């Protein structure tokens, strides 16, 4: 038996384009004898919870949500969680109980998103279920996207309308490091396949900033609202969101100014390195980079991408030479063919995007400039400060 009275609560989705509430997710709570509400989430992950009781709870919450949704503004959508574990228990050809509930409710299917959870254990019948939801006019979301890489093939097969980033992965990514690049890559993949991104579990301004950087269409989390019994007004968070969005834009402008300053410093450094390269002098004649604390290494390549010089690295207040990479070819690197495409005719400075350096396993940028018809000078930059 499940201890408590099933009760639906709603957590809003904030549209990042307007700051308004665009919809709500229906979530299950159990009301105890003292009237306190408790999340029903742990019951669904506890293998000891009786499945018949979970199924009844699931359907009761959906029924309550659909009934209550008639009170919501007409432009909102309602997200309903669906577990594939119930799909596998249906008879072949049996109508979907969730669709029957939707049809009886009188809520327009176009206002409903069926949010599929537990994709890693999804039934083989799930594609047919998704097709049935779409045929009825509803949209489909996949929850916890990125939690398991085995999901990628299923996502491509199901072609969802919305992807919700895995909360734990998203929170780790917002702190930086390798997870950040993984989540950004997942978000880019979603955008290219026509999916909208939802960032859930947004609790801090840093997490909101990262969600905006990932191109999230909607954000959801305690930074704006906890799940509540009643609906908020559509514009309840517009002012708060606008303030946070403006802070994000100002931060990106500061980053841009910092990048422009870096370009100015690089121009000065390249002028010094140009003279050094044309004199064909050794590392002892390289200028000390006192004004360039971000400088990691300097090297020269030919126009085909083959490294002609050793790596000259600034460490412990002196230059050090590493001959291991002479003869290696870097033409496949994005920064190099960008140089060839954009830097050849005008001999202008080209700066790459941030990437993970194969030799040091750290994040860096690479700046480059032609010094004559066949040689380029390249500078690797520590990206920690940019």
Order of alpha helices (4+ residues) and beta strands (2+ residues): beta-beta-beta-alpha-alpha-beta-alpha-alpha-beta-alpha-beta-alpha-beta-alpha-alpha-beta-alpha-beta-alpha-beta-beta-beta-alpha-beta-beta-beta-beta
